[in-house]
Amino acid sequence: MRRTFTAEFKARVGLEAVRGEKTVQEIGTLYEVHPNRVSDWKIYRKHQRRAKSGGENHCAANPFSQPSASARIFFSRLTIIDLPK
């Protein structure tokens, strides 16, 4: 069965990763999420913060500024598949 996460949960975990107080591995263990997902959410949060702060040429640096196939692929990967143990 696939686990799905709310946008709020992804934002909270991503923000915690951006803060850098804990490693991605520690955050993943804490929230029972694979570290790769934490890294994805961290990258997304960094891009959001850059866009909101009005950084120079943030649209060119932000691959999520325009809906594209690569963005859809990225968001589709934000779900974890629970494999039977």
N, C-alpha and C positions, 0 to 999 in steps of 0.2 A: 504494500500500500504506500502511496506517495504522501509525503508530508508537505503541507503547504504552509507558508508563513505570511502573516499580514504585512502590509507596507510599514506599519508602525513598528513591528518587531524587527524588520530588516533595517529600518532607519536607526533604531536604538542600538542594535548590534554593530552596525556600520559606524555610527558615531563613536561608540566605545573603542572601536579599533582605530579610528582616526586619532583619537586622543593619545593613544600610545602608552597608556598606563599599564596595559597588559599585552602579552604577545597574542598573535592571532591564534596560536595553539591553545593558550589559556582561555581565551574568549570562546573558542569553539567547544572546549570541554565544559565550560561553565553553562553554556546555552544548549549543549548537546547538538551542535551543528558542525558539519565538516569544515575544517579550516579553509578549504578552497572557497566555500560559500562566504565565509567571513571576509576573505580577501576580496571577493567580487563586490560585496556590499560596501566594503571600505573604499574601493576604487570609485564606486558610484557616488558615495557621500562626498569624496574629495572633489569630484566633478561638479556636484551640486553646489558645494560651498564656493568653488571658484566662480561659477556662473552667477551666484547671488551677490558675491562681493564685487562684481563688475570688473574682474581682472581683464587685462589687455588681451584682446582677441580670444576670449574664452570660447567662442563658438567653434573656432578652428581646433582648439585643443580638446574640446568636449565632443566625443563621438556620439553622445546622446542628445545633442542639440537638435538634430533633424531625425525624424523617424526613418529608419533604414532597415535593411535586412539584417545587418550586423547587430543593430540595437535589439531587434526582435529575438535574435539568437541569444544575446546576452541575457535578456529578461527571462527567456525560457529556461535558462540554466539556473535561475534563482530558486529553483525548487529541488528538494532532495528526494531521492528515491530510497525508501527504506527496504533494504534487502533482508530476507529471512536469515536468521542466524543458525 
